[in-house]
Amino acid sequence: MKYEKGSEWRKWDLHVHTPESEGFTGDWEQFKEQLKQADCDVIGINDYFSVAGYKTVQNEIATGTLDIGEKFILPVVEMRMTNSVQKKTNTKGVTHFNFHIIFNPELSTDDIENFIKSLKSEGTTISSDYGDKKKLKSKKVSFFDVLSSLNDNSRFKNKFLIWLPYDEYGGIDEIDPNSDAWMKGEFIRKSDILGSSNKEQIDFFLWNPQLKPDGTPKFTAQKFEQLLKQRKPCIKGSDSHKHNYPVGKLQDKDSNPVEKFCWIKADPTFEGLKQIIYEPEERVFIGEKPPILSKVENNKTNYIKFLKIDQASANHSGDIWFKDISIPFNNELIAIIGNKGSGKSGIADILGLVGDTH
């Protein structure tokens, strides 16, 4: 599908479990209905150490037994680390952390599945228990070994992203910085995306520091670069485990749906998602609605939806220049580009004329 308007704000939910995840309540028919009703444009099918659920969804779509309209589906896999560290809330115990791998759907599902099966957990490969979703939920792998294996495999080069929960379930915020500061920093530096909807945390990962009482920033840009390597985008998913959960909506602290969404300004594709890594501050919004969308809704006459141009019926030149042209307009940045004589000034003049600003 071609996206002619450029990057647009869309709702993304990349943490949706299927009946292939242990603990999911509901069957496949109920889950299919849940996907149809989902209030989002992009859905990440996200199960524990498995793409079996993703494979089923893709097969249902291909055979015509599941119609989700123009929603885009991404394969995501949730894993738990063997890496254990001191919890800052419990100095007597250790905890394990989760991470997600977002794969490019252009990859063969069999290749993703074979990669997962090849991973070692507690001395054995995951392939021995791949069909047992209860055992898969309790598997643990080395975060750094998984990352190394992905980077060393040419099939996966530039075709995956690491999403690391921060101040959410299984998140590394629990790591005690006094005892494991280096490990915490390495997890962050090796990740592409972090999981948080907390404004304070989002600002921190965007290098927008809090101020000291004297008005100076707590962290300098040099310190941020040392800690984080680069600015990091934060996203959030519903972590839906129930067939009746409204996919797309985020949860509150009691796991109830709220009118908050993860909005991403990009084409609904894997390559679109990658843009948030390069422009994290401009392309992610977590809340009810990005301000620009509310602004457009409240000032519709100030925005152009599209420009349609056609030749007058009296024209007999045979020239096809500007014949039956329809150009959709983005609500935000627009640039008119083209070769010399291709009509750039003509479009600007027409806009000025019909907008009475010529």
N, C-alpha and C positions, 0 to 999 in steps of 0.2 A: 504494500500500500504506500502511496506517495503522500507525504504531508506537505502541502503547498504553502501553508501559512507560517512556516517556521516554528520555532519553539512556542508551545502553549502550556499553560498551567493545567495539569491533570492530576487526578487522585490516584495514588499508587498504594497498594497493600501487598508487601512482599513477604508477609509472614502468615500464610494460610495453610493450616494442616488439613490433610485428607483422611479418609477412613484407613489409610495405610499407616497412620501414626497411632501408636499405642496411646490410649486415653481419649481418642476421638469418640464423641457420642453421636451416633447416627449411621445410616447406611449410604451406599453410593447414590441411590436415587434422590435421597434427601440432600446430599452434597451437591449433586448436579443442579438441583433447584436453587441451592444457596449461591452457586456461582452465577446463575442467570440473574438473580436478584441483587448481586453485589453492587454496591454504590462506589465503584471505582473503575478506572480505565485500564489499569495494569494490575495483574494478580501474580504473586509469586507462590507457586505450589511448593510448600516448604515442609518436608518430612524429615524424620530422624534417620540419618545415614542411608537414605533411599531416594530413588526417583521413580519408584513403582507407581506412586500416586500420580506423578506428572505424566508418566507413560500412559496410564489409563485415561487421563483427561484428554491427552492428545489423540488417542485412538478413538475416543467417543466423539470428538470434534470431527476427525477425519471420516468417520463412518456416518456422520449426520445424526447421531443419537444425542448430541449435545450442541445446542446453539447458544453461544454467549455473545452474539452480535460482533461488535468491533473490539471487544476486550482483548488485550494482549496478555499472553501467558509466558511467564519465565520459570525455568527450573531453578529451584533454590534447595540447598541441603543444609540441615542443621546438625552440627556436630558438638560433641563435648570433649574438652581437652583432658589429657592426662596430667598436664602441667598443673601442679597444685602449689598454692602459696598460703601465707598466713592471711586470715580474714581480719580486717581492721576492727570488726565488731565482735570478734571472738578470738582472742589471742591464744586460746588453748587448742584451737582446731584449724583445719585446713579446708579449703573449698576448691571445687573444680568449676571451670567456666565454659560457656558455650561460644560458638562462632558459627557464622553462616557463610556458605559459598554460593554466590550468584553466578550461574553459568550462562553463557551465550546460547540461546536456543538453536543457533545454527550448528552447534555441536551435535554429533550423533548421541542419542540417548543411551545407546549401548556402550559408547566410549565412556560416558559419565558413570554409568552403572559399573563397568569393569574397573574403572579407577577406584570407586568406592570399595568394591569387593577386594581390591588388592591391598587396602590399608590394613595395618596391623593394630590390633587392640588386645592388650594383655597376652601377647605372645602368639596369637593366632590371627589369620586374616579374617576380615569381616565376611568374606564369601561363605564361610561355614554356617553363618547364622543370618544370611541376608533375607531369607523368607520369614524370619521370626521377628515381628515388629516389637514384641515385648523385650527381647534381648537387644535389639538395635537401639532402643531408647536408653539402655544402660551402658552402651559401648563408650569407650574413651580412646582418643588418639592424640598423638603429639601435634600440637598446633604448628610448630616449626617444621616437623617432618612432612606434614601434609602440604604446607606451603612450598617446601623445597621440591617435593615430588611434582607438584603442579607446574612450577617454574622450569623444571628439567624436562618436562614432557612437551614436545613441539606441538602436539595436538591442542594443548590448552593455552598456548602462548597468546596473551592479550585477549583471552576469551573467558575470563573469570574475574570476579571482584570479591574481596574479603570484607564482610560486614561483621563488626564486633560489637556486641551489646555492651553498654557502659553502665548506666544507672537503672537497669531493668533486670528481669529474671536472668540469672546466669551471667550477669555483667561484671566487668573487671573493676568497677568502682569499689567493690568489696576488698580489693587488694590493699593491704596495709602499706602505705608509701614509706613508712619508717623502716620496714624490714625487706621490702621487695620493690623498691622504686625502679631499679633498672629493668626488672621483668615487666612491670606495668608499662613502662615507657616503650619497651620493645614490642609488646602486643599492639600498642597504639601506632607506632611507627610502621609496623608491617601491615597494618590494615588500611583499606581504602575508604571505608565508611564506618561511622560509629552509630550506635543505637541509643538515642536519647531524645526526649521531647522537652527536657528541662532547659529553659532559656539561659540560665547561668552556665550550664555545661556547653550548650550550643555556642554561646559567645566565646567561651574559653577555647574551644576547638577551632573557632574562626579567628583567633588571635585578637579578640576584643576584650582586653583585660579589665577586671574591676580596679577601682582606684583606691589608693591608700588615703588615710585621713588628710594628708597634705596635698592631695589632688594628683599625685604622680601615679602612673600605672604600676600594678603589682609585678607585672612581667614585661620585660623589654622584648622587642621583636627577635633579638638574638637569642634570648632565653626560650622563647616559643619555638624557634627553629631547632634549638638543641633538644627540647622536650618532644616535639611533635613531628619534626622534619618538614612538614608542610601543613597548610590549613586543611581541616578535615570536615566533610559534610556529615550532618547527623540526620538520620531518618528514623521512622517508627512504623511498626506494623501492628496489626490487630492481635496477632498470636491466637487466632481463632482455632478452637478445638471442638466446637459444638456446631451441629448442623443448623441450629436456629440463630446463630450469631450473625448480625448484619455485617458481612465482610465489607471492608473499606473504612468503617468507623474504628477509632482507637478506643482503648479501654481506660477506665479510671482505676484508682488503686484497689477497688473492690472487684475488678474484672467486669464492670458493667460498661456497655457502649455509651459513648458520649459524642456530641456533635463536633468532633475534632478529626481532622484527616491529615494524611501526609501528602502534601502537594509537591509535585516536581515539575519544573518548567523545562520540558524536553519532549522530543518525539517519543511515543510509547514503544521504545525498542531498547535492546541492550546497549547499543551505541548511544542512544539518547541518555540512558542512565549514566553512562560514563562521563557525560558532560558536567555532572555535579562535582566530580573530582577536580575539575579545572576551574569551576566557578561556583564553589560551595555556598557562598553568601547570596548570590543572585538567583539560584535555581531551586532552593528548597524552602518550603514554608510549612510549618506544622501548626494547625489551628483550624478554625471553621472555614475561612476563605481568605485567599491572598487579597490584600488591600486593593490592588489594581482591578480585580474582578468586581468588587463592590463599587469601585469608582465608575467603571463602565456601565454597570447596571443602573446606577443612579444618574448617569449623564449620557444616555444612549445617543442623543442627538449630537454629541461632541466627537463621536467615533464613527469611522467608516467601516462597514462590514465588507463590502467589495465594490469594485469599480467595473462596470460593464460598458464596453465601447463597441460600436458597430458602425458601418458605413451607411450614409444616407442612401435611400432607394434611388435617388437621382444620379448616383455615381456610376459612370460607365467606363471608368479608366481600366478596369480589370485588375487593378492593384489590390493585393490582399492585405496591405498594411493596415493594422487596426481593424480587421474584419472579424466580427463576432468574438471579441476578446472579453474574458471575465477574469479579473484579478482579485483574489481574496486578500484582505488586509489583516495583519496582526494588530492586536490592541496596544502593543508596545513598540519596540524599535523597528523601524522600516527603513531600508536603504534601497534606492532604485539604481540597479546596475545594468550594464549592457554595453555593447560595442557602439562606436560612434555612428550616429544615424539610425539607431535602433528604436528610438522613440522615448528616451528618458525625459527630455524636455517637454515632449508632447503630453506625456502623462501628467507631469507637474502642472502644465498649463491647464489641462482639462480639470484637474482637481481644484485649482485656483478658481476656475470659471464656475463650476457647479457648486463650489463652496462659498461663492461670492467673496473671495479673498484675493482675487486676481490683481 
